[in-house]
Amino acid sequence: MEIVIQDLLAGEYRQPSRVVAFNPAERWSEDVSEDIAREIQRRCNLQLSDVPSYLQEFVDRYSPQDLQQFSLRLV
């Protein structure tokens, strides 16, 4: 998932609607959109930066509201 997150943040994919992980060897697939959105929001919070505009709708849709708080800078 790390490569997908890095590619999303780098702008490789614009306005994603969903992220699905596949494992054909074990015959399963899983919607990991919430995990990806949560991690994107977490990284942006740690960097004190906004979520890129091309990912904002995706993060709003899948990330819990409590992670979308603004970080306060200590002055």
C-alpha positions in Angstrom: 0.0 0.0 0.0 3.0 2.3 0.5 3.6 2.6 -3.2 -0.1 3.5 -3.8 0.0 6.2 -1.1 3.2 7.7 -2.5 1.8 7.7 -6.1 -1.4 9.3 -4.9 0.4 12.0 -3.1 2.8 12.5 -6.0 -0.2 13.2 -8.3 0.1 9.9 -10.3 -3.6 9.4 -10.0 -6.2 12.1 -10.0 -9.6 12.0 -8.3 -9.6 8.3 -7.3 -13.0 6.9 -6.5 -11.8 3.7 -4.6 -8.7 1.7 -3.9 -8.9 -2.1 -4.0 -6.2 -4.5 -2.9 -6.0 -7.9 -4.7 -4.3 -11.1 -3.9 -5.0 -13.6 -6.7 -2.9 -16.3 -5.2 -5.2 -16.4 -2.1 -8.3 -15.4 -4.1 -9.3 -12.3 -2.2 -9.8 -8.6 -2.8 -10.5 -5.9 -0.3 -11.6 -2.3 -0.5 -8.8 -0.4 1.3 -10.1 3.1 0.5 -10.6 4.0 4.2 -7.1 2.9 5.1 -5.5 4.8 2.3 -7.6 8.0 3.0 -6.8 7.8 6.7 -3.0 7.5 6.0 -3.1 10.4 3.5 -4.8 12.6 6.0 -2.4 11.5 8.8 0.7 12.3 6.6 -0.7 15.7 5.6 -1.5 16.5 9.3 2.1 15.5 10.3 3.5 17.8 7.7 1.1 20.6 8.6 -0.1 20.7 5.0 -3.4 20.5 3.3 -4.5 17.4 1.5 -3.8 18.0 -2.2 -6.9 19.3 -4.0 -7.0 16.3 -6.4 -7.3 14.0 -3.3 -9.6 16.1 -1.1 -12.9 14.5 -2.3 -11.5 11.0 -1.8 -10.2 11.8 1.7 -13.5 13.5 2.6 -15.4 10.5 1.5 -13.4 7.8 3.3 -11.4 9.4 6.1 -13.0 9.7 9.6 -13.9 13.2 10.5 -11.8 13.2 13.7 -8.6 12.9 11.6 -9.5 15.9 9.5 -8.8 18.4 12.3 -6.3 21.1 11.7 -3.1 20.9 13.6 -2.3 23.9 15.8 1.2 25.3 15.5 2.9 26.3 18.7 4.3 29.8 18.5 
